[in-house]
Amino acid sequence: MAVKLHRCSNVWVKIEGHPCWRVQKALDDTGVEYEIVKEPLRKSKRTETVEKTGQNLFPWIELEDGTVIREESKDLAERVRAGRLREQAPAT
């Protein structure tokens, strides 16, 4: 099973400022194999996102072992580019 990128369903939006695209591009640029999971646009329909991340925001990544990573898209993209995708997130 590949890494899962949970993102909005607007996969056609490919501009630098779009949070979901920012993380997807980082995955593409670093050669990480992933599967896109298109999530609902309406925040009230994002039940899985809320259950797994405690938030209703995108994007978030689910690793092969079920670990969930949810950070601001700039931080998440930087984590991917730095090769730290599978590192434990710091406690907050």
Buried (B, 14 or more C-beta within 10 A) or exposed (E): EEBBBBBBBEEEEEEEEBBBBBBBBBBEEEEBEBEBBEBBEEEEEBEBBEEBBEEBBBBBBBBEEEEBBBBEBEEBBBBBBEEEBEEEEEEE
